[in-house]
Amino acid sequence: MLNGVLFFPVTPFDSTGEVDYRRLAEHIDRGVAAGPGGVFVACGTGEFHALGLEEFGRIVRCAVETVAGRVPVFAGAGGSLVQAREFAVSAKANGADGILLLPPYLVTMPPAGLAEYTRSVAASTDLPLIVYNRGNAVFDEASAIEVAKLPTVIGFKDGTGDLDNVSRIVIAVKEALGDSKEFLFFNGLPTAEITQQAYRAIGVTLYSSATFAFAPELALAFYNSLENGDVELTEALLREFFHPLVRLRNRVPGYAVALVKHGVTMEGIEAGPVRAPLVQPTPEHQAELERITAAGRAVLATTLAAQATV
């Protein structure tokens, strides 16, 4: 169902702070034209945490109508159990092809409780569901196997970076499922490109790319360099673009979203501000993002030109 680079759009807001559906459609259409393997709307990059149920439904509907069947459209769901079920039902009603189940709100829970949360949300809709191992929602091998066996759960996305635990989960789930169903594993760390070589080594080949939202040619070039074993291009893009981007991102909590949103604006679609509690990048950091992106494009052009002469 899903392959290639996965596109996580931002949610544009207008000058009054309301969702700008026209610019959202433009943003998604431009992204899909660049060739992702799927669209994940109203998830972390799309500020799911800051959305109400009604505007969430309109965002999903906008995405589905804009994509028009070109690739699958997944939508976020999460929060309290009641809220997560409501968002899952809305995603189905508005035409989504699947759900990315985000961590429950605030509370720390044992893996068994997380499995029950997943079971309850999955029971609210027949949409395919991907669980997100992140923050306060951390699976162990037993709970991962339990949810993987649920009929509609199709994937496991990791945002912890704990390769020890994830490696054990990948092997355990594969052994438990055998040939009974196709099951997908995703690297869901912020700026996943910088860790994807390590994730590939433990069998996790899919990943989410926030960069695709504003620099799809860099995201696609990196993905293809990994697929083709082009170590020279992989390392050049990491050195000149992804590593500097992460160093900038790490300066302020929440910049993983705010910088991407500015990047979309920088590329010609006014994405507006982030909603509180996230904060806007400073003018200095905006300028730095522009320099980093230009450097990434320059090294991509230089490397490809050099390879073409060989």
Secondary structure, 3 states (H helix, E strand, C coil): CCCCCEECCCCCECCCCCECHHHHHHHHHHHHHCCCCEEEECCCCCCHHHCCHHHHHHHHHHHHHHHCCCCCEEEEECCCHHHHHHHHHHHHHCCCCEEEECCCCCCCCCHHHHHHHHHHHHCCCCCCEEEEEECCECCCHHHHHHHHCCCCEEEEEECCCCHHHHHHHHHHHHHHHCCCCCCEEEECCCCHHHHHHHHHHCCCCEEEECHHHCCHHHHHHHHHHHHHCCHHHHHHHHHHHHHHHHHHHCCCCCHHHHHHHHHHHHCCCCCCCCCCCCCCCCHHHHHHHHHHHHHHHHHHHHHHHHHHCC
